[in-house]
């Protein structure tokens, strides 16, 4: 049984944001760090993978849809993203050991966490790595998505939509920690901690000028300045994100 779990998700190759979250005392002191996918598809994909693996057995890494897609692209598989320069560039950055790492990552795990019992960790949903569910998705949508889970799993941790929330679904606790690298809703790197039956949603504020400049300095992505300005300085609002995801999320 694990006593304290820090949950990170959707780093998306933004190493400076990851570093600041890892430096948070409650994250640094957690018994285990679970990172629920989409480590890549961003300006520093391999740097993030290398930093996460440097944590050793303290970190359990899950594979998200972006990680799967870049891995497939790096092996010449067409996943429909040939027109996305960031995906093409990111796939080319993966070396053999990064491919092996992503290959070996599970898509989900179940851990026994003190105060919660069996907890299912996944990227998007327990049945699909790119399915969308939202804080305001209908109960019948949630019931469908969670229908294959064992009854004893009463807590589900998911990511993918980059917006933090905690809600109940027919007695099950659902937690989305939000995104470390590309938050939607409000600025800052988001994360969560499970400890003694309590969920804490955390946010690490980062000066936008500093974040943008550090990413630009640390990435070889072509047009990284434009990417950083567009994606890091002014995060999409929760209203914008919900409007975009709504048709897919069963609202």
Backbone bond lengths (Angstrom), bond angles and torsions (degrees), N, CA, C in turn:
res aa  C-N    CA-C-N  psi(-1)  N-CA   C-N-CA  omega(-1)  CA-C   N-CA-C  phi
1 X - - - 1.471 - - 1.523 109.90 -
2 X 1.333 115.88 138.15 1.455 122.28 179.36 1.525 108.83 -97.54
3 X 1.325 116.95 135.66 1.464 119.75 -176.61 1.521 112.83 -84.57
4 X 1.327 117.65 -44.89 1.464 121.99 -177.01 1.515 109.51 -136.89
5 X 1.338 115.98 128.59 1.456 121.94 -179.50 1.525 109.33 -123.65
6 X 1.316 116.73 124.38 1.463 121.39 169.28 1.523 107.51 -93.01
7 X 1.327 115.91 134.62 1.461 121.03 -177.39 1.521 109.79 -117.14
8 X 1.326 115.69 122.97 1.453 122.93 175.85 1.521 107.78 -118.77
9 X 1.326 116.37 151.96 1.461 119.40 178.76 1.521 110.37 -151.72
10 X 1.316 115.38 156.68 1.464 122.27 169.31 1.533 112.63 50.90
11 X 1.315 115.26 57.78 1.467 120.88 177.48 1.528 110.07 -71.54
12 X 1.305 116.65 -36.06 1.462 123.75 175.64 1.528 113.14 51.15
13 X 1.316 114.82 45.96 1.453 119.58 171.49 1.514 115.84 66.00
14 X 1.316 117.31 25.30 1.473 120.67 178.42 1.527 107.56 -106.45
15 X 1.320 115.74 85.42 1.458 121.54 -173.14 1.526 113.52 -61.54
16 X 1.334 121.13 -43.22 1.474 119.18 -179.13 1.529 112.87 -58.71
17 X 1.323 117.37 -36.80 1.464 119.43 177.72 1.523 110.79 -66.73
18 X 1.332 116.60 -42.23 1.465 120.05 177.32 1.517 111.26 -59.91
19 X 1.307 117.43 -45.21 1.460 120.54 -178.60 1.525 111.12 -58.94
20 X 1.294 116.96 -41.28 1.469 119.37 -178.77 1.520 112.23 -69.22
21 X 1.313 117.04 -35.86 1.463 119.17 176.94 1.532 110.67 -68.37
22 X 1.316 116.49 -42.40 1.473 119.32 179.00 1.525 111.66 -62.81
23 X 1.323 117.15 -23.93 1.467 120.83 179.49 1.520 112.78 -84.01
24 X 1.336 117.83 -10.29 1.463 119.69 176.66 1.534 109.05 -61.84
25 X 1.337 119.02 129.55 1.470 119.85 -175.10 1.519 113.87 -54.15
26 X 1.331 118.18 -42.27 1.460 119.79 -177.27 1.522 111.26 -68.43
27 X 1.327 117.35 -29.72 1.462 120.71 175.63 1.525 110.03 -76.84
28 X 1.316 116.50 -45.05 1.458 120.80 -179.56 1.525 112.24 -61.36
29 X 1.337 116.67 -31.22 1.456 120.77 -177.19 1.524 113.71 -94.55
30 X 1.330 118.20 -1.56 1.462 120.76 179.55 1.525 110.27 -65.36
31 X 1.313 115.47 145.37 1.464 119.08 178.63 1.520 111.10 -65.01
32 X 1.330 116.38 -34.85 1.461 121.14 -176.55 1.526 109.02 -143.76
33 X 1.322 116.31 143.51 1.459 122.56 172.84 1.525 107.43 -114.93
34 X 1.327 115.94 122.66 1.460 120.99 175.35 1.520 107.63 -108.58
35 X 1.327 116.14 127.27 1.467 121.42 -179.22 1.524 107.36 -114.27
36 X 1.336 115.99 113.93 1.459 120.22 -166.06 1.531 113.59 -92.68
37 X 1.318 116.73 40.94 1.450 120.10 166.31 1.515 116.74 95.45
38 X 1.331 113.68 170.55 1.463 124.71 -172.41 1.530 110.39 58.41
39 X 1.313 113.90 54.47 1.456 121.44 173.23 1.533 109.82 -72.71
40 X 1.335 115.09 -29.73 1.460 121.75 -173.26 1.529 110.21 -103.44
41 X 1.331 116.84 -156.90 1.469 125.49 -170.66 1.526 108.81 53.45
42 X 1.308 112.92 72.82 1.450 121.67 179.89 1.511 109.27 -176.38
43 X 1.321 117.56 -175.81 1.463 121.05 -171.53 1.522 115.44 -76.60
44 X 1.349 117.81 -16.12 1.468 120.77 -179.51 1.530 109.98 -135.46
45 X 1.312 117.74 60.23 1.475 119.70 -172.61 1.516 114.03 -65.96
46 X 1.325 117.41 -46.06 1.461 118.66 -177.65 1.526 111.27 -75.10
47 X 1.322 116.85 -31.77 1.468 119.56 176.74 1.527 110.67 -62.93
48 X 1.326 116.59 -39.43 1.460 120.08 177.57 1.525 110.55 -67.23
49 X 1.327 117.01 -44.68 1.466 119.10 178.07 1.521 111.39 -59.59
50 X 1.320 117.10 -42.42 1.468 120.35 179.85 1.525 111.33 -65.29
51 X 1.317 116.51 -38.93 1.474 119.48 179.74 1.525 110.73 -67.43
52 X 1.305 116.84 -40.22 1.462 119.39 179.33 1.525 111.30 -66.11
53 X 1.322 117.51 -41.14 1.464 119.04 179.65 1.522 111.46 -68.85
54 X 1.333 117.19 -24.39 1.465 119.73 177.74 1.526 112.27 -66.58
55 X 1.333 116.93 -16.35 1.464 121.01 178.54 1.524 111.76 -75.65
56 X 1.311 116.63 -12.78 1.460 120.36 177.17 1.510 112.57 65.59
57 X 1.320 115.36 -142.25 1.463 120.42 -174.98 1.530 112.74 -74.17
58 X 1.327 117.82 -5.72 1.471 119.93 175.84 1.516 111.79 -71.14
59 X 1.326 117.79 -16.71 1.460 121.15 -177.09 1.522 110.22 -119.61
60 X 1.322 115.47 137.16 1.455 122.37 172.11 1.521 107.07 -114.50
61 X 1.320 116.47 122.34 1.453 122.15 -173.09 1.525 110.28 -107.74
62 X 1.320 115.98 128.19 1.456 122.08 175.27 1.524 109.15 -104.82
63 X 1.320 116.33 154.33 1.459 121.62 -179.91 1.525 110.10 -94.69
64 X 1.338 116.02 127.81 1.457 121.19 176.32 1.512 111.55 -98.55
65 X 1.321 116.14 177.74 1.463 119.49 -177.83 1.527 112.09 -63.36
66 X 1.339 117.89 -38.53 1.462 119.84 179.00 1.529 111.03 -64.71
67 X 1.327 116.63 -38.71 1.466 120.53 177.90 1.525 110.33 -65.06
68 X 1.314 116.19 -43.43 1.468 120.55 178.58 1.527 111.21 -61.62
69 X 1.320 115.89 -44.66 1.458 119.71 -176.92 1.530 111.95 -66.58
70 X 1.346 116.86 -43.14 1.464 118.33 178.86 1.520 111.07 -66.37
71 X 1.332 116.84 -36.92 1.465 119.99 176.96 1.524 110.11 -61.44
72 X 1.325 116.44 -45.99 1.462 119.72 179.09 1.527 110.97 -62.31
73 X 1.322 117.14 -43.72 1.464 120.73 179.57 1.526 111.49 -62.59
74 X 1.336 116.35 -36.72 1.466 119.91 -179.40 1.520 111.58 -65.34
75 X 1.323 116.85 -16.28 1.465 122.28 178.95 1.524 111.85 -107.75
76 X 1.332 115.43 15.53 1.453 120.14 174.32 1.505 115.50 82.61
77 X 1.326 117.64 13.94 1.465 121.11 -179.89 1.528 109.25 -89.82
78 X 1.318 116.54 131.71 1.464 121.90 179.81 1.533 109.33 -81.59
79 X 1.329 116.11 115.17 1.466 120.59 178.59 1.525 110.86 -112.81
80 X 1.326 116.51 14.52 1.447 120.78 177.03 1.510 114.81 83.72
81 X 1.333 118.20 16.60 1.460 121.39 -177.74 1.527 112.27 -117.98
82 X 1.321 116.60 22.03 1.460 119.82 -177.92 1.525 112.72 -65.67
83 X 1.330 116.92 -19.59 1.464 120.67 179.06 1.526 112.97 -92.31
84 X 1.333 116.74 2.11 1.461 120.83 179.52 1.523 108.78 -100.11
85 X 1.331 118.25 106.27 1.471 119.99 -175.82 1.530 113.27 -58.00
86 X 1.336 117.91 -36.68 1.455 119.86 -178.43 1.526 110.89 -66.23
87 X 1.329 117.09 -40.22 1.467 119.99 178.48 1.517 110.93 -65.65
88 X 1.330 116.91 -44.07 1.465 120.94 -179.81 1.525 110.00 -62.08
89 X 1.321 116.56 -47.06 1.469 120.67 179.02 1.524 110.83 -63.86
90 X 1.340 116.69 -45.83 1.461 120.44 -177.78 1.510 112.87 -61.61
91 X 1.332 116.73 -40.68 1.466 120.06 178.90 1.525 110.62 -62.90
92 X 1.331 116.45 -36.49 1.459 120.46 -179.36 1.523 112.84 -70.21
93 X 1.327 117.24 -18.72 1.467 120.31 -179.62 1.523 112.80 -78.63
94 X 1.331 117.15 -20.69 1.459 120.59 -173.72 1.529 110.40 -71.96
95 X 1.314 115.59 119.86 1.452 121.33 174.19 1.526 109.16 -87.72
96 X 1.315 116.13 174.28 1.468 120.06 -174.92 1.520 111.81 -57.43
97 X 1.339 117.17 -40.69 1.461 117.96 -177.61 1.529 111.68 -71.78
98 X 1.338 117.34 -27.10 1.461 119.31 173.95 1.530 110.28 -70.64
99 X 1.318 116.23 -40.15 1.466 119.73 176.39 1.529 110.65 -60.91
100 X 1.312 116.44 -44.03 1.470 119.96 178.85 1.521 111.00 -62.82
101 X 1.327 116.16 -40.53 1.457 120.62 179.04 1.523 110.77 -61.04
102 X 1.335 116.46 -49.32 1.456 120.36 -179.30 1.525 111.31 -65.60
103 X 1.315 116.37 -36.70 1.468 120.69 176.97 1.523 111.61 -58.60
104 X 1.315 115.38 -40.29 1.466 120.42 -173.53 1.526 113.20 -82.23
105 X 1.325 117.60 -13.99 1.467 119.82 -177.40 1.526 111.08 -68.54
106 X 1.315 117.43 132.92 1.472 119.23 171.82 1.516 110.58 -73.42
107 X 1.319 115.93 157.43 1.461 120.15 175.77 1.521 111.78 -83.80
108 X 1.325 116.91 -22.36 1.460 120.88 177.45 1.514 109.81 -160.28
109 X 1.317 114.88 159.07 1.455 120.68 177.82 1.527 108.77 -143.50
110 X 1.321 115.93 159.01 1.464 122.36 172.09 1.513 108.21 -120.26
111 X 1.332 115.80 125.54 1.458 121.94 -179.72 1.516 109.71 -124.40
112 X 1.314 115.96 145.32 1.460 121.49 175.00 1.529 107.92 -87.22
113 X 1.323 116.57 112.65 1.464 122.18 -175.74 1.520 109.14 -113.51
114 X 1.306 116.40 131.16 1.458 122.52 -178.09 1.526 110.68 -54.14
115 X 1.324 116.38 126.74 1.463 121.56 179.36 1.508 114.26 88.37
116 X 1.343 117.37 -8.89 1.464 121.30 -178.44 1.527 112.92 -123.57
117 X 1.327 117.33 -24.25 1.455 119.79 -172.36 1.516 110.20 77.09
118 X 1.336 117.91 -153.68 1.470 119.89 179.52 1.534 111.05 -65.33
119 X 1.313 116.03 127.38 1.464 122.44 -179.81 1.526 108.01 -120.21
120 X 1.331 115.59 128.81 1.458 120.10 176.80 1.533 109.27 -94.58
121 X 1.319 115.39 124.44 1.462 122.48 176.58 1.521 107.56 -107.96
122 X 1.332 117.16 131.39 1.456 121.45 179.16 1.523 108.64 -149.45
123 X 1.330 116.09 174.09 1.469 118.08 179.32 1.521 111.82 -83.84
124 X 1.321 117.32 -59.48 1.462 120.58 -177.22 1.523 110.57 -107.64
125 X 1.333 116.48 -64.88 1.464 121.50 173.87 1.524 107.41 -141.00
126 X 1.333 118.15 167.90 1.465 119.67 -179.96 1.521 114.22 -64.99
127 X 1.324 118.22 -11.96 1.464 118.64 -177.17 1.524 114.01 -115.31
128 X 1.341 118.08 -4.70 1.458 119.37 -172.06 1.520 108.90 -161.35
129 X 1.348 117.53 138.87 1.462 119.48 -175.82 1.523 114.03 -88.10
130 X 1.344 118.97 1.55 1.461 120.36 177.26 1.525 113.33 -136.63
131 X 1.315 116.25 11.58 1.460 120.91 177.65 1.530 109.64 -72.25
132 X 1.332 116.42 146.04 1.462 120.97 -176.83 1.523 110.42 -109.39
133 X 1.335 115.95 125.80 1.456 123.01 165.77 1.524 107.69 -131.22
134 X 1.316 115.23 145.43 1.453 121.25 -172.28 1.517 110.41 -124.02
135 X 1.313 115.61 168.59 1.455 120.00 179.00 1.523 111.26 -59.06
136 X 1.339 116.94 -30.30 1.458 120.11 -178.37 1.522 112.76 -109.24
137 X 1.331 118.11 19.48 1.460 120.26 173.04 1.525 109.69 -63.14
138 X 1.318 116.14 147.61 1.463 121.18 -177.53 1.530 110.84 -64.12
139 X 1.314 116.31 152.93 1.459 120.46 -179.88 1.521 111.68 -62.48
140 X 1.331 117.40 -35.34 1.463 117.33 179.14 1.526 111.46 -68.36
141 X 1.321 116.92 -30.92 1.464 120.56 174.37 1.523 110.26 -65.57
142 X 1.319 116.38 -46.81 1.458 120.58 178.26 1.529 111.05 -62.10
143 X 1.331 117.39 -42.12 1.458 120.51 -179.61 1.522 111.00 -61.12
144 X 1.316 116.31 -38.00 1.458 121.00 177.63 1.534 110.41 -65.56
145 X 1.324 115.87 -46.60 1.464 121.31 -177.34 1.532 111.80 -64.35
146 X 1.312 116.37 -36.77 1.471 120.70 -175.52 1.521 112.56 -97.44
147 X 1.320 117.32 5.46 1.459 120.89 -169.91 1.514 115.57 -61.27
148 X 1.325 118.17 -27.42 1.467 120.22 -177.18 1.524 113.68 -93.19
149 X 1.330 117.64 1.20 1.465 119.66 179.34 1.524 111.11 -72.95
150 X 1.327 117.72 142.46 1.469 119.58 172.87 1.526 110.81 -61.34
151 X 1.319 116.22 148.04 1.465 120.71 -177.59 1.522 112.37 -59.15
152 X 1.333 116.50 -31.05 1.464 118.85 -175.34 1.531 112.42 -72.93
153 X 1.324 118.50 -15.15 1.465 121.29 176.84 1.524 108.00 -83.62
154 X 1.322 115.60 104.56 1.468 120.50 -174.92 1.523 112.57 -107.37
155 X 1.330 117.50 1.22 1.469 121.86 178.03 1.516 108.49 -135.94
156 X 1.333 115.60 132.97 1.458 122.00 179.37 1.525 108.52 -127.10
157 X 1.331 115.91 128.77 1.458 121.99 176.99 1.527 107.95 -110.05
158 X 1.323 116.61 124.68 1.457 120.60 -178.55 1.524 109.74 -135.11
159 X 1.333 116.46 168.34 1.456 121.46 177.71 1.510 110.16 -134.10
160 X 1.327 116.89 -128.50 1.460 125.30 168.69 1.526 115.21 79.26
161 X 1.330 118.57 -43.40 1.469 119.84 -175.72 1.524 113.04 -92.24
162 X 1.331 118.17 -4.05 1.465 122.96 171.63 1.528 113.92 67.93
163 X 1.321 117.41 14.93 1.467 121.13 179.42 1.522 109.84 -123.92
164 X 1.330 118.28 123.63 1.463 119.67 -178.50 1.526 112.21 -73.86
165 X 1.337 115.13 139.92 1.465 119.45 171.98 1.520 110.13 -161.68
166 X 1.321 114.86 159.82 1.462 123.21 172.49 1.525 106.73 -133.76
167 X 1.322 117.82 128.75 1.462 120.03 177.71 1.528 109.78 -152.67
168 X 1.331 115.51 163.83 1.452 122.15 174.49 1.518 109.76 -100.68
169 X 1.335 115.46 142.95 1.454 122.11 174.56 1.521 107.53 -131.88
170 X 1.311 116.37 98.92 1.468 121.51 179.19 1.526 111.30 50.69
171 X 1.324 115.14 45.97 1.460 120.88 176.33 1.509 115.15 90.73
172 X 1.321 117.23 -11.90 1.462 120.24 176.54 1.524 109.53 -91.58
173 X 1.332 116.10 139.30 1.453 121.91 176.73 1.526 108.68 -90.59
174 X 1.336 115.96 125.97 1.461 121.97 178.97 1.519 107.95 -113.81
175 X 1.324 116.38 129.37 1.468 121.51 -178.53 1.525 109.01 -128.93
176 X 1.314 115.92 127.82 1.465 121.61 169.43 1.523 106.65 -117.51
177 X 1.334 118.39 118.53 1.465 120.02 -176.55 1.519 113.90 -75.19
178 X 1.353 117.65 -9.01 1.460 120.05 -172.80 1.522 110.45 82.77
179 X 1.321 116.00 -168.97 1.451 121.48 -173.10 1.525 111.95 -110.68
180 X 1.321 115.45 137.97 1.467 120.62 173.37 1.521 110.91 -72.28
181 X 1.345 116.78 -47.43 1.457 119.97 -169.67 1.505 116.34 -97.77
182 X 1.342 117.58 -32.54 1.465 121.40 -176.70 1.526 109.92 -131.92
183 X 1.322 117.84 69.89 1.461 120.55 -176.41 1.523 112.26 -69.12
184 X 1.318 115.44 145.33 1.452 121.85 169.59 1.528 107.94 -112.69
185 X 1.317 116.04 140.05 1.461 120.01 176.41 1.506 113.40 109.26
186 X 1.327 117.13 -48.65 1.453 121.44 177.90 1.513 108.62 -159.80
187 X 1.314 115.55 156.87 1.454 120.51 -177.41 1.525 110.95 -69.75
188 X 1.310 115.40 161.08 1.455 121.47 177.44 1.513 111.93 110.62
189 X 1.315 116.19 154.29 1.458 122.85 176.21 1.522 108.81 -84.82
190 X 1.322 117.16 123.43 1.460 122.02 -173.48 1.522 111.56 -102.60
191 X 1.324 116.30 151.81 1.453 122.81 -177.89 1.520 107.98 -162.84
192 X 1.324 116.99 174.63 1.463 121.17 179.31 1.524 109.68 -143.54
193 X 1.316 115.25 160.39 1.463 121.69 176.35 1.526 108.80 -134.93
194 X 1.333 115.68 133.35 1.459 122.89 173.34 1.519 107.94 -107.60
195 X 1.331 116.42 122.97 1.462 120.09 -178.07 1.521 109.93 -155.23
196 X 1.320 117.15 125.53 1.469 123.25 174.57 1.517 112.28 52.55
197 X 1.318 117.02 41.43 1.455 121.02 177.25 1.506 114.83 79.81
198 X 1.326 117.94 5.60 1.460 122.44 -178.04 1.523 110.09 -115.80
199 X 1.337 115.38 138.38 1.463 121.53 175.21 1.525 108.58 -105.75
200 X 1.312 116.47 129.38 1.464 122.18 174.70 1.521 108.54 -118.71
201 X 1.328 115.96 127.46 1.456 121.35 174.12 1.520 107.78 -96.53
202 X 1.330 116.39 123.04 1.459 120.87 -176.63 1.516 112.23 -113.27
203 X 1.314 114.87 157.74 1.464 120.89 177.20 1.517 108.64 -142.04
204 X 1.322 116.25 131.39 1.457 122.93 177.03 1.518 108.29 -107.40
205 X 1.317 116.30 112.57 1.459 120.36 -179.61 1.526 110.10 -77.96
206 X 1.316 115.90 137.87 1.454 122.52 -179.54 1.521 107.88 -132.44
207 X 1.309 116.56 130.15 1.458 119.95 177.24 1.531 109.39 -58.67
208 X 1.335 118.69 124.95 1.466 120.23 -175.82 1.518 113.64 -59.50
209 X 1.324 117.65 -39.60 1.467 119.58 179.08 1.521 111.27 -61.87
210 X 1.318 115.21 -42.57 1.462 119.86 179.67 1.525 111.19 -65.97
211 X 1.330 116.27 -44.56 1.463 120.08 -179.63 1.518 111.04 -61.15
212 X 1.320 116.83 -47.88 1.462 120.90 -179.25 1.531 110.69 -61.23
213 X 1.311 116.94 -45.59 1.468 119.88 -177.25 1.519 111.22 -66.52
214 X 1.328 118.46 -38.31 1.463 120.85 179.99 1.528 111.20 -68.06
215 X 1.318 116.82 -39.92 1.462 119.59 178.10 1.523 110.58 -65.51
216 X 1.315 116.76 -44.05 1.469 120.30 178.98 1.531 110.57 -59.72
217 X 1.329 116.52 -43.25 1.458 120.61 -178.74 1.527 112.71 -68.94
218 X 1.320 116.67 -25.18 1.461 119.66 -172.92 1.511 115.48 -104.00
219 X 1.337 117.67 7.70 1.458 119.99 -175.42 1.523 111.39 -128.11
220 X 1.345 115.63 145.10 1.460 122.58 174.18 1.522 111.92 -99.65
221 X 1.329 116.91 9.59 1.462 120.79 179.44 1.525 110.42 -59.53
222 X 1.312 118.37 126.56 1.468 118.92 174.59 1.533 110.45 -58.32
223 X 1.318 115.75 138.69 1.464 121.94 -178.65 1.541 111.72 58.76
224 X 1.333 115.88 34.72 1.462 119.44 -178.84 1.519 111.51 -62.07
225 X 1.327 117.95 -31.88 1.463 119.94 179.33 1.516 110.75 -61.31
226 X 1.319 116.21 -46.94 1.461 119.16 179.30 1.522 110.71 -62.81
227 X 1.338 116.83 -43.37 1.469 119.97 -179.58 1.523 110.95 -61.22
228 X 1.316 116.85 -46.35 1.464 120.67 -177.90 1.521 111.34 -64.21
229 X 1.311 116.81 -41.88 1.462 119.46 179.19 1.525 110.96 -63.69
230 X 1.318 117.06 -42.18 1.458 120.73 -176.34 1.520 112.88 -73.75
231 X 1.325 117.44 -33.83 1.465 120.35 -170.68 1.523 114.90 -104.50
232 X 1.328 117.36 -21.42 1.455 119.19 -173.33 1.522 114.09 -109.63
233 X 1.317 117.07 -28.08 1.466 118.15 -173.47 1.533 112.46 -75.59
234 X 1.310 117.40 -41.11 1.465 120.87 -177.26 1.520 109.85 -131.86
235 X 1.337 117.62 91.27 1.468 120.31 -179.25 1.530 111.72 -60.34
236 X 1.323 115.28 149.88 1.458 120.01 174.94 1.528 109.50 -60.07
237 X 1.303 116.51 145.07 1.464 120.30 178.26 1.523 109.94 -75.08
238 X 1.322 115.93 162.93 1.459 119.60 176.94 1.525 110.84 -64.25
239 X 1.333 117.47 -34.11 1.458 120.80 178.74 1.527 110.12 -63.72
240 X 1.331 116.47 -45.52 1.459 120.65 178.65 1.531 110.98 -62.64
241 X 1.316 116.04 -43.83 1.459 119.76 -178.13 1.527 111.28 -66.51
242 X 1.306 117.04 -42.75 1.466 120.01 179.75 1.528 111.36 -66.20
243 X 1.314 116.41 -37.74 1.469 119.51 176.56 1.528 110.61 -63.27
244 X 1.333 116.39 -38.90 1.456 120.42 -179.91 1.517 111.54 -70.38
245 X 1.321 117.08 -45.98 1.453 121.73 -176.36 1.519 113.15 -80.49
246 X 1.334 117.15 -22.35 1.459 121.49 -171.98 1.507 115.77 -48.16
247 X 1.344 118.95 -48.55 1.444 119.27 -178.97 1.527 114.25 -60.51
248 X 1.318 116.99 -23.77 1.473 121.07 179.82 1.512 112.52 -96.28
249 X 1.331 116.90 -12.36 1.462 119.50 -169.98 1.503 116.92 -101.12
250 X 1.315 118.67 3.55 1.458 120.21 177.62 1.506 113.74 68.34
251 X 1.330 116.49 42.98 1.470 120.53 179.04 1.525 110.35 -78.37
